[in-house]
Amino acid sequence: MRLRLLVGLSAIAIVGNSIAGGSSYSLQGRPAGTDLTEEGLQVDAAAQATQLATAAPITFEMSVATTVTPPETPRQLNAAPAPSSAAAPPASLNLAPLGMFITNAEPLPPCGYADVPAQLSSQKQWALTMMDTTYALTAAYAPTDLVPASNAGIRSREPVRSFVIPDLKRMAQAAAAAGAPISIASGYRSFHNQSVTFRHWVNVQGRAAALISSARPGHSEHQLGTAMDFKARGGTDPWNLKDWGKQTAAGVWLGVNAWKYGFIMSYPRGMTAKSCYEYEPWHFRYVGVAEAAAVHSSGLVLRQWLWEHQPNPEVPSP
Ligand SMILES: [Zn+2]
């Protein structure tokens, strides 16, 4: 395996402001990767924490990168253009929370169904954690700095990690100024809530159908606290429309502009074989402005780009 050590970025300053203390949020029960009708699930944050602590963890064998060679050809990260409509947040908030980018030369594996531990899966590594139908977070992964999206001036109390707020706020302001105001239908989703949701869809559809439309517990990017399903402000949930990305001003605007604010559409149209999920024009994951610019300019689906930056991925045997 060939590894290349790439650009160094400074560590992020993570803001406090935890939601701990029993605040109750409406965690939407919609699984990732589906156009199915949503069922809202009321989950008490304190109860969630208890369930997270007591849930049986997935048993994994972790592979650890041991060798890294110096750079051969450093990849240039293009700085994102600063939006002119709002003041830029502190530079530290725009940087991936990593000391380095590392690339691997393993080919992108096909989408399978397994439970392999995501590499780079500490909470500080949120920008590079690769999750799909194979790679997952454990039940113990629960961000401790969740805040309601309303902190970004958005009419939603869906939880997101606190450091997302400045860029989310700038994006919401720019979208509104462009006549495409946005809101959030679904933010953080706990491991426990994913379990409940997946069981629900297995009961409704059967396991085979649920597998291709719903994230199994630990496999949803929503568990990171940095992925969110957007909707038009005052509009219906986006999966109720045939193509929210084309039928709403908010969807069109986000599709063109979200990357400038650090958000990448995880599951673009026609890329299911590489993204592992069907087209979801509403699902964006925050990776920070610099990394989003790099992903955007690479032309790669986010899963591909992240795969290239996993230090030593364990590839499950077919
Ligand atoms: Zn989503």
Boltz pocket constraint, residues with backbone or C-beta under 6 A from the ligand:
constraints:
  - pocket:
      binder: B
      contacts: [[A, 31], [A, 32], [A, 33], [A, 186], [A, 222], [A, 227], [A, 228], [A, 229], [A, 282], [A, 283], [A, 284]]
      max_distance: 6.0
